[in-house]
Amino acid sequence: MQPTILLIDGMSFLFRAFYASSWTGSYRQTSSGVYTNAVYGFTKMLLDYTEALSPTHVIVGWDVASRETLVRSEWYAGYKSNRVSPPPELVPQFELVKEVTAAFSIPNVGLPGYEGDDILGTLSTRFAEEGSEVVIATGDYDSLQLVAPQVAVKILKNGGKHEHYTPESLRELRGITPEQVVDLKALQGDTSDCIPGCPGVGEKTALKLIMEFGSLENLYANLHQCTAKLREKLETHQEQVYLSRKLATIFRDLPLELALDEAQWAFDRQQVEQKFDELEFGKTMISRLAKMSRPLV
């Protein structure tokens, strides 16, 4: 049987779960005052995706470093410099959610200096090359560069919905290939990550250029075809544009020691129920375990 691997962007799931419930000022807590709203929402999303996709294996990738210690921050000091400290109600849940995934026997994978995207990029590339079907679940459009014949990306949307991307649907919906995702980001930049891009080149212009020239290299080899004003911008900021592409490119070759067998989607129901009881998740969540379609151990 061909493995189907679900790779989850842990931070993306956790932050989305937190803000989905906290925007009204409502924070789920245990009777002893432990905040669990993000963990509860994360767990619900985890069960939603495993029920919908019936994976044979599940892995969660995590950021494990502060912004200052990221490899990308060594390349560009301003990288993600606009990030603020997470809400105090969320901070304790970073480790608590890993206790829940560990109870499910799901590997929590991270590497100092790198981001969750890099974990997903490395594992999706490795497992696809070994013949597995891979689905990445994330809220980050940067992951569209990872789309491949055996790698699909589901972008989380509000209301439990998502956008499903394959090489074909990426071309159909966005007009680009996975390889062009980083070239697009190199030109237009990304304010959420403080990736500078080329000043004066917005999303529409960047897309037009990439669709017309195909790649960053071909664009710069044919600058004479651009207007004088645009050519001047691109020439002046060429070094910054290529730095932006480097910042936006997800690593795919990190030294991660993880065997696929370690990620088999099978768990000790009693162990999970004990964790649910500890976090006071209630009967509704526990009842979902009994309805799981995959055989459990």
Rosetta silent file (secondary structure, phi, psi, omega in degrees, C-alpha in Angstrom):
SEQUENCE: MQPTILLIDGMSFLFRAFYASSWTGSYRQTSSGVYTNAVYGFTKMLLDYTEALSPTHVIVGWDVASRETLVRSEWYAGYKSNRVSPPPELVPQFELVKEVTAAFSIPNVGLPGYEGDDILGTLSTRFAEEGSEVVIATGDYDSLQLVAPQVAVKILKNGGKHEHYTPESLRELRGITPEQVVDLKALQGDTSDCIPGCPGVGEKTALKLIMEFGSLENLYANLHQCTAKLREKLETHQEQVYLSRKLATIFRDLPLELALDEAQWAFDRQQVEQKFDELEFGKTMISRLAKMSRPLV
SCORE:     score description
SCORE:     0.000 S_00000001
   1 L     0.000  129.152  179.503    0.000    0.000    0.000 S_00000001
   2 L   -70.648  126.027  179.871    1.363    3.392   -1.007 S_00000001
   3 L   -63.598  144.371  170.908    1.802    5.622    2.071 S_00000001
   4 E  -120.069  113.854 -171.201   -0.239    8.818    2.308 S_00000001
   5 E  -107.601  126.640  174.970    1.532   11.262    4.588 S_00000001
   6 E   -99.301  117.967  176.566   -0.111   14.261    6.220 S_00000001
   7 E  -106.664  122.287 -175.171    2.387   16.982    7.126 S_00000001
   8 E  -108.328  132.398  173.409    0.974   19.643    9.433 S_00000001
   9 E   -80.608   99.164 -171.515    2.334   23.153    9.891 S_00000001
  10 H   -58.415  -48.389 -178.493    2.133   23.210   13.681 S_00000001
  11 H   -63.940  -39.165  179.539    2.442   26.958   14.235 S_00000001
  12 H   -62.063  -46.559  177.811   -0.067   27.712   11.498 S_00000001
  13 H   -62.460  -45.744 -173.450   -2.633   25.361   13.045 S_00000001
  14 H   -67.617  -45.384  179.735   -1.992   26.583   16.582 S_00000001
  15 H   -65.573  -40.811  178.859   -2.180   30.327   15.846 S_00000001
  16 H   -63.225  -41.962  179.540   -5.292   29.893   13.710 S_00000001
  17 H   -64.318  -39.514 -178.752   -6.945   27.865   16.474 S_00000001
  18 H   -64.545  -51.508 -174.777   -6.029   30.465   19.083 S_00000001
  19 H   -74.155  -23.587  177.369   -7.346   33.501   17.219 S_00000001
  20 H   -64.028  -30.031 -178.297  -10.456   31.711   15.986 S_00000001
  21 H  -104.116  -24.225 -172.344  -11.647   31.474   19.581 S_00000001
  22 H   -90.188  -13.291 -176.351   -9.952   34.426   21.270 S_00000001
  23 L   -63.457  -22.125  176.427  -11.118   37.263   19.036 S_00000001
  24 L   -89.390   -1.867 -177.270  -14.322   37.401   21.070 S_00000001
  25 L    87.200   10.295 -178.485  -12.308   37.469   24.301 S_00000001
  26 L   -97.763  120.492  179.802  -13.215   33.866   25.042 S_00000001
  27 L  -121.621  114.850  177.668  -10.360   31.707   26.332 S_00000001
  28 L   -66.304  133.526  179.947  -11.011   28.069   27.112 S_00000001
  29 E  -138.225  154.850  172.191   -9.440   27.108   30.443 S_00000001
  30 L   -79.732  172.144 -179.954   -9.288   24.097   32.711 S_00000001
  31 L   -63.681  -20.458  178.375  -10.707   24.292   36.228 S_00000001
  32 L   -93.910    3.437  174.754   -7.174   25.014   37.469 S_00000001
  33 L    94.650    8.927  179.645   -6.798   27.959   35.085 S_00000001
  34 L   -78.168  126.381  178.750   -4.678   26.379   32.334 S_00000001
  35 E   -72.915  131.828 -177.120   -5.397   27.971   28.954 S_00000001
  36 L  -137.184    8.863 -174.493   -6.368   25.376   26.354 S_00000001
  37 H   -62.264  -40.908  179.617   -8.320   27.214   23.646 S_00000001
  38 H   -70.523  -41.021 -179.773   -5.523   26.934   21.054 S_00000001
  39 H   -64.906  -41.923  179.312   -4.732   23.323   21.955 S_00000001
  40 H   -62.255  -48.057  179.821   -8.405   22.376   21.782 S_00000001
  41 H   -64.181  -39.946  176.984   -8.833   24.028   18.380 S_00000001
  42 H   -59.434  -46.602 -178.048   -5.600   22.485   17.112 S_00000001
  43 H   -63.539  -40.482  177.358   -6.766   19.023   18.182 S_00000001
  44 H   -61.919  -43.680  178.459  -10.114   19.489   16.493 S_00000001
  45 H   -64.601  -40.059  177.359   -8.393   20.506   13.257 S_00000001
  46 H   -57.984  -47.592  179.870   -6.033   17.536   13.544 S_00000001
  47 H   -67.619  -36.865  177.349   -8.959   15.137   13.814 S_00000001
  48 H   -58.821  -46.816 -175.819  -10.819   16.908   10.989 S_00000001
  49 H   -72.732  -37.685  179.521   -7.897   16.473    8.608 S_00000001
  50 H   -69.876  -34.975  177.532   -7.091   12.894    9.545 S_00000001
  51 H   -68.984  -37.995 -177.511  -10.730   11.895    9.146 S_00000001
  52 H   -73.786  -35.972 -172.668  -10.985   13.648    5.783 S_00000001
  53 H  -101.308  -18.172 -176.806   -7.709   12.388    4.327 S_00000001
  54 L    47.219   56.463  179.997   -7.274    8.992    6.030 S_00000001
  55 L   -70.979  157.777  173.128   -3.470    9.276    6.050 S_00000001
  56 L   -89.782  -21.854 -178.054   -1.248    6.350    6.865 S_00000001
  57 E  -142.662  147.537  179.475    1.276    8.653    8.553 S_00000001
  58 E  -136.955  136.853  178.659    1.121   12.046   10.289 S_00000001
  59 E  -139.520  143.386  175.249    3.932   14.455   11.226 S_00000001
  60 E  -115.565  128.472  177.449    3.875   17.959   12.694 S_00000001
  61 E  -101.117  140.539 -174.713    6.588   20.472   11.839 S_00000001
  62 L  -130.971  150.251  163.016    7.424   23.289   14.257 S_00000001
  63 L   -74.806  138.951  178.779    9.433   26.478   14.535 S_00000001
  64 L  -130.513   13.203 -177.730   11.894   25.971   17.382 S_00000001
  65 L  -132.576  155.188  172.636   13.923   29.180   17.306 S_00000001
  66 L   -74.793  161.968 -178.436   13.428   32.855   18.045 S_00000001
  67 H   -55.694  -39.853 -175.440   13.548   35.249   15.104 S_00000001
  68 H   -65.370  -24.727 -176.301   17.030   36.413   16.097 S_00000001
  69 H  -100.069    6.723  178.860   18.481   32.895   15.900 S_00000001
  70 L   -73.569  146.424  175.474   17.046   31.979   12.496 S_00000001
  71 H   -57.807  -41.242 -178.475   19.437   31.269    9.657 S_00000001
  72 H   -65.105  -28.742  177.227   17.507   33.739    7.508 S_00000001
  73 H   -69.682  -22.885  174.429   18.053   36.480   10.101 S_00000001
  74 H   -72.431  -30.541  179.350   21.790   36.036    9.554 S_00000001
  75 H   -79.040  -34.269 -175.377   21.239   36.786    5.875 S_00000001
  76 L  -149.371  111.095 -173.842   18.946   39.762    6.508 S_00000001
  77 L   -61.526  -25.508 -177.797   18.624   41.444    9.912 S_00000001
  78 L   -83.757   -2.234 -176.167   15.160   42.769    9.111 S_00000001
  79 L   -58.660  122.990  179.621   13.653   39.339    8.463 S_00000001
  80 L    54.697   28.510 -177.722   10.369   39.046   10.386 S_00000001
  81 L   -71.916   -9.874  178.669   11.373   42.079   12.463 S_00000001
  82 L   -88.583   -0.661 -177.473    7.734   43.179   12.642 S_00000001
  83 L   -72.026  134.817  178.218    6.713   40.149   14.682 S_00000001
  84 L  -102.775  163.610  179.425    5.352   40.904   18.136 S_00000001
  85 L   -63.933  141.671  179.448    5.403   38.656   21.172 S_00000001
  86 L   -66.327  156.279  179.293    2.535   36.125   21.235 S_00000001
  87 L   -57.709  144.136 -178.918   -0.314   36.732   23.685 S_00000001
  88 L   -59.621  -27.644  178.232    0.464   35.498   27.212 S_00000001
  89 L   -69.613  -22.687 -177.781   -2.556   33.175   27.052 S_00000001
  90 L   -88.904  -33.771 -172.200   -0.981   31.403   24.072 S_00000001
  91 L   -50.972  -49.168 -179.430    2.617   31.029   25.274 S_00000001
  92 L   -64.927  -18.442 -175.786    2.039   28.065   27.659 S_00000001
  93 H   -81.242  -12.426  177.070    0.118   26.256   24.939 S_00000001
  94 H   -59.069  -44.574 -179.967    3.185   25.929   22.673 S_00000001
  95 H   -83.839  -32.544 -178.635    4.461   23.036   24.741 S_00000001
  96 H   -62.552  -39.295 -178.795    1.051   21.794   25.818 S_00000001
  97 H   -67.403  -30.332  177.798   -0.013   21.131   22.229 S_00000001
  98 H   -70.948  -26.489  174.001    3.111   19.022   21.688 S_00000001
  99 H   -66.992  -36.930  179.326    2.039   16.892   24.627 S_00000001
 100 H   -68.449  -47.618  179.803   -1.234   16.251   22.809 S_00000001
 101 H   -63.848  -35.647  177.462    0.418   15.318   19.512 S_00000001
 102 H   -65.413  -34.798  177.180    2.861   13.103   21.411 S_00000001
 103 H   -63.215  -30.874  176.055   -0.108   11.366   23.039 S_00000001
 104 L   -81.094    0.568 -175.366   -1.271   10.546   19.493 S_00000001
 105 L    63.047   31.130  176.380    2.250    9.176   18.810 S_00000001
 106 L   -93.746  126.191  177.814    2.715   11.902   16.181 S_00000001
 107 L   -63.731  131.760  170.602    6.329   13.055   15.783 S_00000001
 108 E   -98.258  114.771 -171.709    6.949   16.710   16.639 S_00000001
 109 E  -117.060  130.412  176.037    9.789   17.743   14.354 S_00000001
 110 L  -155.087  165.499  179.731   11.875   20.912   14.488 S_00000001
 111 L  -147.300  125.494 -179.008   15.464   22.044   14.026 S_00000001
 112 L   -51.958  134.099  178.567   17.158   25.049   15.657 S_00000001
 113 L    94.582  -10.790 -175.192   17.646   27.915   13.247 S_00000001
 114 L  -125.050  167.825 -175.511   14.922   26.812   10.860 S_00000001
 115 L  -109.054  166.648 -179.219   11.175   27.213   10.479 S_00000001
 116 H   -56.705  -35.651  177.539    8.289   24.813   10.232 S_00000001
 117 H   -57.535  -38.314 -178.670    8.134   25.414    6.473 S_00000001
 118 H   -68.798  -34.161  175.681   11.664   24.071    6.184 S_00000001
 119 H   -64.705  -47.511 -179.651   10.680   20.927    8.072 S_00000001
 120 H   -65.583  -37.231  179.000    7.727   20.379    5.753 S_00000001
 121 H   -64.467  -43.787 -179.499    9.850   21.137    2.702 S_00000001
 122 H   -66.424  -47.201 -176.227   12.519   18.628    3.665 S_00000001
 123 H   -71.388  -39.395  179.952   10.118   15.848    4.612 S_00000001
 124 H   -64.379  -40.412  179.043    7.738   16.310    1.685 S_00000001
 125 H   -65.377  -45.664 -178.737   10.630   16.191   -0.768 S_00000001
 126 H   -62.283  -49.888 -174.713   12.170   13.133    0.862 S_00000001
 127 H   -71.351  -33.890  176.726    8.981   11.113    1.150 S_00000001
 128 H   -65.002  -40.157  178.003    7.746   12.012   -2.333 S_00000001
 129 H   -64.730  -25.993  178.877   11.059   10.841   -3.776 S_00000001
 130 L   -86.416   -1.148  174.232   10.548    7.570   -1.902 S_00000001
 131 L   104.559    4.462  179.853    7.172    7.082   -3.587 S_00000001
 132 L   -84.333  156.352  168.015    4.708    8.381   -0.982 S_00000001
 133 E   -91.878  132.253 -175.139    1.762   10.690   -1.572 S_00000001
 134 E  -123.066  137.016  173.040    2.128   13.785    0.597 S_00000001
 135 E  -123.378  124.083  176.966   -0.412   16.375    1.712 S_00000001
 136 E  -101.149  126.362  177.262    0.798   19.538    3.450 S_00000001
 137 E  -109.523  118.907 -174.155   -1.750   21.363    5.607 S_00000001
 138 E  -157.784  167.115  173.403   -0.780   24.962    6.329 S_00000001
 139 L  -106.246    4.790 -172.022   -1.981   28.543    6.280 S_00000001
 140 L  -102.863  116.294 -179.602    1.180   29.787    4.570 S_00000001
 141 H   -67.408  -15.918  175.492    1.060   30.438    0.824 S_00000001
 142 H   -58.156  -28.944 -177.421    4.875   30.169    0.704 S_00000001
 143 H   -68.464   -9.134  177.976    4.335   26.412    0.822 S_00000001
 144 H   -64.332  -20.178  175.956    2.911   26.506   -2.706 S_00000001
 145 H   -68.144  -15.727 -178.736    6.513   26.260   -3.924 S_00000001
 146 H   -88.721   -8.970  179.584    6.479   22.702   -2.539 S_00000001
 147 L   -58.374  136.330 -177.975    3.622   21.546   -4.775 S_00000001
 148 E  -155.337  172.222 -179.405    4.703   18.635   -6.970 S_00000001
 149 L   -52.437  -33.762  179.749    3.144   15.629   -8.729 S_00000001
 150 L  -112.349   14.341  179.227    3.115   13.711   -5.428 S_00000001
 151 E  -130.283  114.995  175.597    2.848   16.692   -3.087 S_00000001
 152 E  -105.999  151.459  178.382   -0.421   18.585   -2.602 S_00000001
 153 E  -123.002  129.107  174.532   -0.845   21.648   -0.398 S_00000001
 154 E  -107.796  116.924  178.717   -4.010   22.539    1.477 S_00000001
 155 E   -91.561  120.203 -178.481   -4.141   26.207    2.516 S_00000001
 156 E   -66.213  138.369  175.858   -6.293   26.721    5.597 S_00000001
 157 L  -126.647  169.552  179.413   -9.095   29.239    5.282 S_00000001
 158 H   -65.632  154.247  177.490  -11.649   30.581    7.735 S_00000001
 159 H    75.177   20.775  178.730  -14.645   28.479    8.656 S_00000001
 160 H    76.176    9.449 -179.858  -12.775   25.185    8.402 S_00000001
 161 L   -91.963  171.469  177.288  -12.414   25.511    4.645 S_00000001
 162 E  -155.729  162.090  172.586   -9.247   25.205    2.593 S_00000001
 163 E  -105.079  131.565 -176.990   -7.813   25.674   -0.877 S_00000001
 164 E  -104.285  123.845 -176.750   -6.357   22.520   -2.432 S_00000001
 165 E  -119.052  129.781  168.159   -3.327   22.924   -4.678 S_00000001
 166 L  -122.239  173.364  176.109   -1.719   20.503   -7.094 S_00000001
 167 H   -55.213  -36.859 -178.561    0.562   21.553   -9.979 S_00000001
 168 H   -71.001  -46.412 -177.379   -2.507   21.692  -12.209 S_00000001
 169 H   -71.993  -28.765  175.913   -4.742   23.694   -9.869 S_00000001
 170 H   -63.827  -43.647  177.574   -1.897   26.094   -9.010 S_00000001
 171 H   -65.218  -41.193 -177.416   -1.547   26.903  -12.689 S_00000001
 172 H   -68.904  -43.181 -174.040   -5.319   27.154  -13.099 S_00000001
 173 H   -85.741  -32.336 -174.412   -6.007   29.298  -10.014 S_00000001
 174 H  -122.061   -7.667  175.180   -2.879   31.462   -9.857 S_00000001
 175 L    75.000   15.056 -177.993   -1.359   31.210  -13.302 S_00000001
 176 L  -133.751  167.749  175.231    2.067   30.112  -12.069 S_00000001
 177 L   -99.086  164.572  177.579    4.142   27.004  -11.472 S_00000001
 178 H   -57.089  -36.702 -179.136    5.574   25.959   -8.090 S_00000001
 179 H   -65.814  -25.472 -177.792    9.023   27.084   -9.245 S_00000001
 180 H   -85.780   -8.610 -178.775    7.690   30.577   -9.937 S_00000001
 181 H   -59.659  -46.629 -177.916    6.290   31.067   -6.423 S_00000001
 182 H   -72.905  -32.096  177.507    9.624   32.257   -5.006 S_00000001
 183 H   -65.337  -38.194  177.302   10.404   34.399   -8.060 S_00000001
 184 H   -63.037  -45.084  179.830    7.099   36.167   -7.548 S_00000001
 185 H   -65.502  -35.381  179.397    7.915   36.759   -3.881 S_00000001
 186 H   -60.124  -36.386 -178.082   11.389   37.998   -4.824 S_00000001
 187 H   -83.244  -46.500 -174.027    9.869   40.803   -6.878 S_00000001
 188 H   -88.787  -16.670 -177.716    6.836   41.812   -4.825 S_00000001
 189 L    73.487 -174.549 -179.348    8.287   41.099   -1.388 S_00000001
 190 E  -153.265  106.521 -177.259    6.239   40.079    1.619 S_00000001
 191 L   -66.260  -28.028 -178.255    5.306   42.576    4.325 S_00000001
 192 L   -68.389  -29.250  179.061    4.249   39.811    6.739 S_00000001
 193 L  -108.228    2.961 -177.241    7.814   38.418    6.785 S_00000001
 194 L    59.462   37.362  172.617    9.563   41.748    6.083 S_00000001
 195 E   -87.733  120.099 -166.996   10.983   40.425    2.817 S_00000001
 196 L   -69.793  -38.124 -176.543   11.825   43.617    0.907 S_00000001
 197 L    64.852 -155.608  178.700   11.399   42.616   -2.748 S_00000001
 198 L  -105.863  114.376  179.054   11.800   45.354   -5.347 S_00000001
 199 L   -54.200  133.385  179.271   10.446   48.743   -4.228 S_00000001
 200 L    89.739   -2.568  176.870    7.789   49.978   -6.620 S_00000001
 201 L  -112.667  110.128 -178.789    6.924   46.501   -7.918 S_00000001
 202 L   -94.045 -171.691 -175.545    3.617   45.277   -6.564 S_00000001
 203 H   -60.350  -45.456 -176.531    1.751   42.016   -6.856 S_00000001
 204 H   -65.779  -43.650 -179.834    0.174   42.726  -10.257 S_00000001
 205 H   -66.399  -42.127  179.886    3.418   43.895  -11.862 S_00000001
 206 H   -60.840  -44.985  179.832    5.382   41.001  -10.362 S_00000001
 207 H   -63.909  -42.269  179.342    2.864   38.461  -11.669 S_00000001
 208 H   -60.943  -42.966 -178.912    2.859   40.070  -15.115 S_00000001
 209 H   -66.000  -43.653 -178.401    6.657   39.939  -15.281 S_00000001
 210 H   -68.840  -38.586  178.263    6.916   36.319  -14.165 S_00000001
 211 H   -67.599  -33.764 -178.776    4.171   35.205  -16.531 S_00000001
 212 H   -77.682  -43.431 -173.723    5.825   37.062  -19.391 S_00000001
 213 H  -101.658  -16.203  174.133    9.463   36.102  -18.763 S_00000001
 214 L    89.027  -37.835 -178.094    9.011   32.810  -16.919 S_00000001
 215 L  -155.427  164.901  178.632   11.762   33.264  -14.347 S_00000001
 216 H   -63.377  -42.470 -179.298   13.822   35.839  -12.514 S_00000001
 217 H   -62.014  -43.382 -179.496   16.923   34.927  -14.499 S_00000001
 218 H   -68.131  -34.116  176.458   15.147   35.351  -17.830 S_00000001
 219 H   -61.566  -49.382 -178.077   13.694   38.658  -16.687 S_00000001
 220 H   -71.015  -21.829  175.844   17.103   40.073  -15.848 S_00000001
 221 H   -77.961  -13.350 -176.838   18.530   38.724  -19.087 S_00000001
 222 L  -129.952   35.978 -179.409   15.887   40.704  -20.985 S_00000001
 223 H   -60.812  -23.685 -179.975   15.562   43.947  -19.050 S_00000001
 224 H   -63.272  -16.786  179.305   15.831   45.827  -22.320 S_00000001
 225 H   -85.290   -9.880  179.882   12.258   44.727  -23.029 S_00000001
 226 L   -88.326  162.481  175.614   10.956   46.561  -19.933 S_00000001
 227 L   -64.936  157.369 -177.654   10.075   50.227  -19.728 S_00000001
 228 H   -59.006  -40.094 -178.297   12.911   52.559  -18.741 S_00000001
 229 H   -65.795  -45.396 -179.366   11.293   53.283  -15.371 S_00000001
 230 H   -69.192  -39.668  179.400   10.773   49.620  -14.507 S_00000001
 231 H   -59.863  -41.575  179.778   14.210   48.668  -15.787 S_00000001
 232 H   -61.934  -42.823  178.660   15.803   51.251  -13.501 S_00000001
 233 H   -61.401  -46.686 -176.668   13.973   49.841  -10.450 S_00000001
 234 H   -67.751  -38.170  178.954   14.979   46.285  -11.242 S_00000001
 235 H   -69.377  -44.045 -178.005   18.592   47.185  -11.933 S_00000001
 236 H   -61.973  -37.901 -173.358   18.941   49.357   -8.852 S_00000001
 237 L  -110.015   23.870 -177.008   17.515   46.692   -6.525 S_00000001
 238 H   -58.573  -45.053 -179.643   18.802   43.539   -8.228 S_00000001
 239 H   -61.856  -40.702  179.674   20.848   42.412   -5.230 S_00000001
 240 H   -67.776  -36.177  178.515   17.870   42.939   -2.922 S_00000001
 241 H   -63.081  -45.508 -179.501   15.584   41.021   -5.277 S_00000001
 242 H   -70.544  -31.927  173.405   17.863   37.982   -5.272 S_00000001
 243 H   -64.494  -40.790  179.558   18.237   38.207   -1.489 S_00000001
 244 H   -61.818  -38.840  177.565   14.447   38.243   -1.235 S_00000001
 245 H   -66.042  -39.053  178.472   14.251   35.068   -3.295 S_00000001
 246 H   -62.702  -42.033  179.274   16.802   33.434   -1.017 S_00000001
 247 H   -65.222  -35.000 -175.669   14.764   34.430    2.057 S_00000001
 248 H   -84.249  -12.552 -176.654   11.539   33.104    0.519 S_00000001
 249 L   -80.437  124.894 -179.437   12.996   29.766   -0.596 S_00000001
 250 L   -78.178  135.618  175.890   12.063   26.869    1.678 S_00000001
 251 L   -67.702  144.119  178.786   14.846   24.479    2.652 S_00000001
 252 L  -129.359    9.096 -173.853   14.415   20.921    1.386 S_00000001
 253 L  -136.322   35.133  179.720   17.597   19.265    2.597 S_00000001
 254 L   -71.146  151.026 -179.770   17.777   19.670    6.363 S_00000001
 255 L   -80.814   74.919 -178.486   19.495   16.883    8.337 S_00000001
 256 L   -97.648  125.806  179.370   16.343   15.467    9.908 S_00000001
 257 L   -98.390   92.002 -179.651   16.576   12.036   11.477 S_00000001
 258 L  -146.115  119.815  175.934   13.078   10.637   11.163 S_00000001
 259 L   -88.169  143.546 -177.452   12.076    7.223    9.846 S_00000001
 260 H   -58.201  -35.982 -179.463    8.662    6.968    8.229 S_00000001
 261 H   -58.235  -27.111 -179.178    7.696    4.104   10.558 S_00000001
 262 H   -70.247  -15.779 -174.287    7.901    6.546   13.477 S_00000001
 263 H  -108.328   14.523 -179.101    5.022    8.540   12.008 S_00000001
 264 E   -57.981  134.490 -178.138    2.454    5.785   11.494 S_00000001
 265 L   -81.642   83.951  177.609   -1.050    7.084   12.151 S_00000001
 266 L  -157.764  138.935 -174.234   -1.993    4.729   14.976 S_00000001
 267 L  -148.980  164.808  177.372   -2.262    5.487   18.646 S_00000001
 268 L   -84.296  108.625 -175.530   -3.198    4.213   22.076 S_00000001
 269 H   -59.548  -38.969 -179.750   -6.758    5.436   22.587 S_00000001
 270 H   -62.853  -38.608  179.266   -6.511    5.183   26.365 S_00000001
 271 H   -64.804  -41.158  179.483   -3.413    7.355   26.356 S_00000001
 272 H   -69.271  -42.867  179.444   -5.129   10.021   24.269 S_00000001
 273 H   -61.882  -35.846  178.036   -8.297    9.926   26.372 S_00000001
 274 H   -63.185  -40.929  178.546   -6.191   10.396   29.485 S_00000001
 275 H   -68.261  -40.106  177.171   -4.650   13.549   27.971 S_00000001
 276 H   -61.189  -42.044  178.334   -8.090   14.788   26.913 S_00000001
 277 H   -63.181  -42.651 -179.901   -9.370   14.251   30.458 S_00000001
 278 H   -60.048  -36.843 -178.539   -6.375   16.083   31.886 S_00000001
 279 L   -92.135    0.790  177.109   -7.116   19.068   29.640 S_00000001
 280 L    56.657   48.456  179.922  -10.881   18.818   30.316 S_00000001
 281 L   -72.616  -21.589  177.713  -11.755   18.638   26.618 S_00000001
 282 L    92.627  170.233 -173.313  -15.156   17.159   27.389 S_00000001
 283 H   -68.954  -31.736 -177.001  -17.188   14.234   26.095 S_00000001
 284 H   -60.031  -46.272 -179.051  -17.644   15.559   22.559 S_00000001
 285 H   -68.374  -41.379 -179.972  -13.952   15.391   21.738 S_00000001
 286 H   -64.402  -37.050 -179.085  -13.501   12.017   23.420 S_00000001
 287 H   -65.537  -24.699  178.761  -16.469   10.579   21.526 S_00000001
 288 H   -65.875  -31.603 -179.189  -14.749   11.441   18.255 S_00000001
 289 H   -62.551  -37.031 -178.294  -11.991    8.964   19.053 S_00000001
 290 H   -70.023  -17.996 -177.799  -14.478    6.088   19.107 S_00000001
 291 L   -99.853    3.329 -178.765  -15.628    7.041   15.602 S_00000001
 292 L   -61.191  134.168 -175.051  -12.199    7.131   14.021 S_00000001
 293 L   -78.746  -29.367 -177.966  -12.234    5.056   10.835 S_00000001
 294 L   -78.773  145.938  176.071   -8.621    3.893   10.924 S_00000001
 295 L   -65.685  136.814 -178.296   -7.695    0.930   13.155 S_00000001
 296 L  -111.180  160.278  178.314   -5.996    2.093   16.306 S_00000001
 297 L  -103.067    0.000    0.000   -3.548    0.332   18.579 S_00000001
